[in-house]
Amino acid sequence: MAIVKKQFGSVKRYGVRYGRRLKNKLADVEEKSKKLGKCPYCRKLGAKRIAVGIWICRKCGSKFTGNAYYLEEKAEAAAAEQEEKVVVFKSKKAEEEA
């Protein structure tokens, strides 16, 4: 007899249609997109997806772009790299003025 895997979440709405593998993939994507992500600016867990690829942080209020369905460490690394570039630019500008 086959082992029946329980299907939770929003994919129950599809019933017996579309196949198990597609529904499991969709369930993973929906679960990840509903979770709060880590904000690349304030580093706190509070980024919420408001549209495809658009995220807003509930803590610091910053709006930024990221992956379509969930935030990854790459977005945080890119924001940290951008901040470093701004700091380097400011320090070079300060040296030129002095």
Number of C-alpha atoms within 10 A of each C-alpha: 3 4 5 6 7 6 13 10 10 12 17 13 9 10 11 9 10 9 10 14 9 12 19 14 12 14 18 13 13 16 14 14 19 13 16 18 22 19 26 23 16 14 14 15 15 19 27 21 25 12 11 13 14 16 25 19 23 15 13 14 13 14 16 17 14 17 15 13 19 21 24 13 10 12 17 17 12 12 15 14 12 12 13 12 12 12 12 12 12 12 12 11 11 10 9 8 7 5
